[in-house]
Amino acid sequence: MPKRTISKIRLFLRNNFRRLETLFFLLKSLLSERHFIYLSCVLVSITTGFAVIILKGFAHNVFRFANYVNSYLKLPFINSILPIVGIVLTVWVVRRVLNNKIEKGSSRILYAVAKKGGIIPRSQMYAQILTSSLTVGLGGSAGLESPITITGAAFGSNFAQKYKLSKKDRILLLACGVAAGIAAAFNAPIAGVLFAIEVVLTDVTITAFIPIMISAATGALVSTIVLNEEVLLTFPKEQSFDYHNIHYYVLLGILAGFVSLYHARTFQRIEEHFARTKMGQYRKALYGAIPLAILIFFFPTLFGEGYESLKVLSGLNPEAIMENTLVESLKDNAWILLLFAGVTMMLKVFATGLTLSCGGNGGNFAPSLFVGSYLGFFVAKLITLTGLDKDLPVGNFTIVGMAGILSGLFHAPLTAIFLIGEITGGYSLMLPLMIVSSISFAVSKQFEVHSMDVKHLADKGEVFTSDKDRNVLNSIDILNVVTTDIPTLLPTQSPDDVIQLLSTTNQSIFAVVDEKKRLVGMIDFNAIRHIAFSPFKIKYSKLEELMSPVGDTVSLEDSVEMIMDKFDATKAEYYPILKDDKFYGLVFKSKILKDYRDKHIEMIIE
């Protein structure tokens, strides 16, 4: 296409985009605040819905292409090569196009809500689509839902920033984008609403609930109209529940809880291993992608999201998951099929860990459904093969198991229950879904207080939790409560310099630091009052006699919650705060309490 034509197209798009912006600013001035929020959540949801269509469509078509080629080769050579290409390309895009700026994992949304007032960088509106389409679309063993939710959150956040909405409305539109993303990805609007409430927002009011519902419905509608049904994760609608199988569902719930713990902790160990590995980004990409390719060669269902194999596993011919494998000739042996499914289930965490830790982009949402489905199949098939119950509905267990792992990993039982209910086209399995999800959640919660995606941030106080007092403390920016204009003295100075400072400043506490700004001691006027008012004592004293030695200190890296815990334990009124082992300022307990009171009042008003 000629450059002149391209320039005309760009000019046309830019001019029309500016006209739309002008129109929206006009609408904002004409509509009430609530009505403009309703309009905004619809626009954010439509945009998010089309992002879902791009990602899902690309991933599905690559999967079909790979299977088409492998049907001739009879072995998954293409399936093994494509993930390596995808991860290396992802690293290249992150380095060259995004300047190493990429927000990975849905936990970044929670961090943005807790620490940045719902502000997400503009680049995340397209960065997730670029990177996750390469990683997962080309076969990386991860999910698209996490990139989808970050993309939706970025659309909502940046729309609110563009039209100068308040912090409260910015966080609301962020949650609307998340709800629309989940709803569009699964054509499950109720699950989208519940995910936004359970995972993103710790507190929700009726006024916030309505825009989230509108967003989820809009996202699901866009997905229904545009996306082909075979791209979505759907199951037959003939499922039925037999109460005689309740004890087996209880067993599945318990196992799902422990498998969730295994998946979470193994994934974290893989992440930590790669974080400690000192090598270039491309070498690290190959270091993880090559073992991943080997795993996919032997277990082809680990390729990509893996949703196609879940449909097969819950159907009438589950042995089809062994096609194009080295053991295809044994697929009619039920015990071999059981072993193949069990090993695949246990290896999924390694495939996902390798994909995401070596430079790929994706999430654990799809892997949790994958593991849950294989666990449900394994449990039900094992029971039927051992003769304990030959009429057990294996397909039902395959479906219900997904809710168990999703609930155990993400600590979102309501999302798990209604998501599986919606994608199965009905609620005939509602009771077993509730049993398995709640038991799995209880088992997982017993051993891990926080879900796997936010554990590392929750431990540092960087995300909101169900503890409201802790949320208020963690919403306080440490920089806002630090007093940095503290006068300093050198150890070589005299007591007269202290008196001079007292007469020329409003401060009564001084820091004594050396030439490298390292803290040597503190001088508190209240402690030296008897010396300061005696000219004789001042004249014959030394600076070191006036200062108290360095006691407890805190770091600028500490959370406000950690600092308050330290205040409560020691009954101190202030602490010196250090940055890179150098004196930075003082943090006063009274200042934190004042900020806490103001934040608490602000949250009540909102």
Residue, then its C-alpha position, 0 to 999 in steps of 0.5 A: m500500500p502506498k505511503r500516501t494512502i497509509s497517511k490518509i488512513r491515519l489522518f482519517l482515523r485520528n480525526n474521527f477519534r478526536r470527534l468521538e472524544t469531543l462527543f464524549f466530553l459533551l455527553k459528560s457535561l450533559l449527563s448526570e454522573r451516574h448516567f455517564i458511568y453507565l455509558s462508560c461501562v458499556l463502551v469499555s465492555i464493547t472494547t474489551g469484548f473485541a479484545v477477547i475476540i482477537l485473542k480467542g480467535f487467534a489461539h483457536n485458529v493456531f490450534r486448528f492449524a497445528n492439529y491439521v499439520n500433525s494429522y499428516l505427521k502423526l506426531p506433534f512436531i508442530n505442537s512442540i516447535l510453535p511454543i518455542v517460537g511463541i515464547v522467544l517472540t514474546v521476549w523480543v516484543v517485550r524488549r523491543v516494542l514494550n521497553n521491558k514494561i509488561e504487567k503480568g498476572s491478574s495480581r497487578i490489577l489488585y496492586a493497582v487498586a490498592k496502591k495506585g488508585g486504580i491507575i494502570p499504564r496505557s500500554q497495557m491496553y495493547a501489550q497483553i494482546l500482543t504478548s499473550s497472543l504470541t505465547v498462548g496462541l502459539g502453544g504456550s501452556a497457559g491461559l488467556e483470561s489473565p491477559i484479558t482481565i488486565t486488558g479490560a482493566a486497562f481500558g476501564s482505568n484509562f477511559a476514566q483517566k481520559y475523562k477525568l473521573s474520580k478515583k472511586d469511578r476509576i476503580l469501578l470502571l476497572a472492575c467493569g473491564v474485568a467483568a466484561g473480559i471474563a463474561a466475554a471469554f466464557n459467554a458467562p455474564i454471572a461469572g464475570v460479575l462474581f469474579a469482579i466482586e470476589v477477586v477485584l473489589t473487596d467491598v461492593t455497593i448496589t451503585a457499583f453492582i449495577p455498572i458491573m452487571i451491565s458490563a458483564a452482560t455487554g461483554a457476553l453479548v459481544s462474544t455471543i454475536v461475534l465469536n463462533e461457539e466452537v471457540l468458547l469452552t462449552f459442554p453438552k446440556e444433558q448433565s443430571f445429578d444423582y444424590h447417591n453420588i454425594h460421597y464421591y463428590v465430597l472426595l473430589g472436593i477434598l482432592a481438589g483442595f490438595v491438588s490446588l495446593y500442589h499446583a500453587r506451591t509447585f508453580q511458585r517454586i518454578e517461578e523462584h527458580f527462574a527468578r534466581t537464574k542469572m542469564g540473558q532473557y533469550r537464553k532464559a526463554l530457551y531454557g524454559a521453552i525447550p523442556l516445555a516443547i519436550l513435555i508437549f511432544f509426549f503430552p500434546t494436550l498441554f499445548g495452548e489453553g487445552y480447552e479442546s481436550l476438556k471437551v473431548l474428556s467429558g464426552l463419549n470418547p475420552e480416549a481421543i486425547m491420546e491421538n498423535t501420541l507415542v501411546e496412541s495404539l494403547k488408547d483403547n486400554a482404559w487403565i493406560l488412558l487413566l494413567f495418561a490423564g493422571v500424569t498429564m494432570m500432574l505435569k500441567v503445572f510444570a508446563t504452565g510454570l515453564t511457559l510463564s517463568c521463562g518469559g511468556n505471558g498468560g495466566n493460571f485461570a485456564p490451567s486451573l480448569f484443565v487440571g480440575s477437568y483431568l482430576g475429575f475424570f481421573v477420580a471418576k474413571l478410577i472408581t468405575l474401573t475398580g468396580l466401586d460404582k460402574d455407573l458413575p457419570v464420568g462426564n459430570f465429574t470431569i466438569v465439576g472438577m474444574a470448579g474445584i481447582l478454580s475455587g481452590l487456586f483463586h479462592a473464588p468459590l462463587t465464580a467457580i460455581f456459576l462459571i461452570g454452571e453457565i458454560t454447561g448451559g444449565y444448573s442441574l449440577m448446582l449441588p455437586l458444584m457447591i459441594v466440590s467448590s466449597i470443600s476445595f476452598a476450605v481445604s486450600k484456605q486451611f493451608e494457604v490464607h491467600s490465593m496463589d496469584v496474590k500471595h506474594l503481594a498480600d504478604k507484603g501488604e500490597v493488595f486489599t484483603s477481607d481485613k478492612d483495617r488492614n486494607v485502610l492501612n495498606s492504602i496509605d502511601i508511606l511517602n505521605v506519612v514520612t517527615t523528610d525535613i529533619p535537620t541533621l548534624l555531623p558527629t564532629q559538630s558541637p552542642d552549640d550547633v544543636i542550640q542554634l538549630l533549636s532557635t532557628t527551626n520548629q523541629s525538636i528532633f535531629a538526626v546525627v549522620d556521618e559523611k555518607k548519610r548513615l545514621v549515627g544517633m538521634i537528638d530529642f530536645n525533650a530528652i536533653r531539655h535539662i542540658a539545653f537550658s543550662p549554659f554551663k552544661i552546654k559549654y562542657s558537654k559533647l555532642e555524643e553526650l546529647m544524642s541517643p544511640v541508634g535503636d529500632t529503625v524502619s525501612l522505606e520498603d516496609s509497609v505501613e501495616m508492618i510499621m504500625d505493628k512495630f509501634d504497637a509492640t514497642k510503644a515508641e512514638y516515632y522511628p527513623i526511616l532508612k532508604d538504602d541504609k541511609f537516613y531518609g526521615l522520621v515516621f511518627k505514629s500520630k501521623i499514621l493514625k491521622d492518615y488512617r482516620d482520614k482514609h477510613i472516613e473517605m472509604i465510608i463516604e464512598 
